[in-house]
Amino acid sequence: MIIKQLLLKVYSKVQKDEFHTFSIKIMSFMFGFFISSILSTLPAQTEDWNIISSATIITLHEVISLFIYRSGKNQTISLLNLLNNVKIGIMYGLFVDAFKLGS
């Protein structure tokens, strides 16, 4: 209960400040980039997990997109927007890793 109140207080302060909103969006994007490097290196250690990990990534990507684009376009920072930034960071990171492997 205390954590929920603390998160609501932080959320209300972040909503008012554009710099904090931008920095949280950038941090969630970079977190997605970090997750993509984990997702591309750990399953590669065991070759059996490549298909399962790629199917999981695509499924999560589509489920997050379903929730994001079904909801209305609001300009406030929300959990869905942060998940969208993480999703974009994951896709960007996998794209960059593909270029590293191709060269």
C-alpha positions as CSV (number, residue, x, y, z in Angstrom):
1,M,0.0,0.0,0.0
2,I,2.8,2.4,0.8
3,I,4.6,1.5,-2.4
4,K,1.4,2.3,-4.4
5,Q,1.1,5.7,-2.7
6,L,4.7,6.4,-3.3
7,L,4.4,5.5,-7.0
8,L,1.3,7.6,-7.4
9,K,3.1,10.6,-5.8
10,V,6.1,10.1,-8.1
11,Y,3.8,9.6,-11.1
12,S,2.0,12.9,-10.4
13,K,5.2,14.8,-10.2
14,V,6.6,13.3,-13.3
15,Q,3.5,14.1,-15.2
16,K,4.0,17.8,-14.6
17,D,7.7,18.0,-15.7
18,E,8.5,17.5,-19.4
19,F,12.2,16.8,-18.7
20,H,11.4,13.9,-16.4
21,T,8.8,12.5,-18.9
22,F,11.4,12.7,-21.7
23,S,14.1,11.1,-19.5
24,I,11.8,8.2,-18.4
25,K,10.9,7.6,-22.1
26,I,14.6,7.5,-23.0
27,M,15.5,5.2,-20.1
28,S,12.7,2.8,-21.1
29,F,14.0,2.8,-24.7
30,M,17.5,2.1,-23.5
31,F,16.2,-0.7,-21.1
32,G,14.6,-2.3,-24.2
33,F,17.9,-2.0,-26.0
34,F,19.6,-3.7,-23.0
35,I,16.9,-6.5,-23.0
36,S,17.5,-7.1,-26.7
37,S,21.2,-7.7,-26.1
38,I,20.3,-10.2,-23.4
39,L,17.7,-11.8,-25.6
40,S,20.2,-12.2,-28.5
41,T,23.1,-13.6,-26.5
42,L,21.6,-15.9,-23.9
43,P,19.5,-18.2,-26.2
44,A,22.4,-18.4,-28.6
45,Q,24.4,-20.3,-26.0
46,T,22.0,-23.2,-26.5
47,E,21.0,-23.7,-30.1
48,D,17.7,-25.4,-29.1
49,W,16.2,-22.1,-27.7
50,N,16.5,-20.0,-30.9
51,I,13.1,-20.7,-32.3
52,I,11.4,-20.6,-28.9
53,S,13.0,-17.2,-28.0
54,S,12.1,-15.7,-31.3
55,A,8.5,-16.9,-31.1
56,T,8.3,-15.4,-27.6
57,I,9.7,-12.1,-28.7
58,I,7.3,-11.8,-31.6
59,T,4.3,-12.8,-29.5
60,L,5.1,-10.3,-26.8
61,H,5.7,-7.6,-29.4
62,E,2.3,-8.3,-31.0
63,V,0.5,-8.4,-27.7
64,I,2.0,-5.1,-26.5
65,S,1.1,-3.5,-29.9
66,L,-2.4,-4.8,-29.6
67,F,-2.9,-3.1,-26.2
68,I,-1.1,0.1,-27.3
69,Y,-2.8,0.8,-30.5
70,R,-6.2,-0.3,-29.3
71,S,-6.2,2.4,-26.6
72,G,-6.6,6.0,-27.5
73,K,-3.8,8.4,-28.3
74,N,-3.1,10.2,-25.1
75,Q,-0.1,12.4,-24.5
76,T,0.4,11.5,-20.9
77,I,3.1,9.1,-19.8
78,S,1.6,5.8,-18.9
79,L,2.7,2.2,-18.4
80,L,1.5,1.4,-22.0
81,N,3.7,4.1,-23.4
82,L,6.7,2.9,-21.4
83,L,6.1,-0.6,-22.6
84,N,5.9,0.7,-26.2
85,N,9.3,2.4,-25.7
86,V,10.7,-0.8,-24.3
87,K,9.3,-2.7,-27.3
88,I,10.8,-0.3,-29.7
89,G,14.1,-0.5,-27.9
90,I,14.1,-4.3,-28.2
91,M,13.3,-4.2,-31.9
92,Y,16.0,-1.6,-32.5
93,G,18.6,-3.6,-30.5
94,L,17.8,-6.8,-32.4
95,F,18.1,-4.8,-35.7
96,V,21.5,-3.5,-34.6
97,D,22.7,-6.9,-33.6
98,A,21.6,-8.3,-37.0
99,F,23.8,-5.7,-38.7
100,K,26.7,-6.6,-36.4
101,L,26.3,-10.2,-37.3
102,G,26.0,-9.4,-41.0
103,S,29.2,-7.4,-41.3
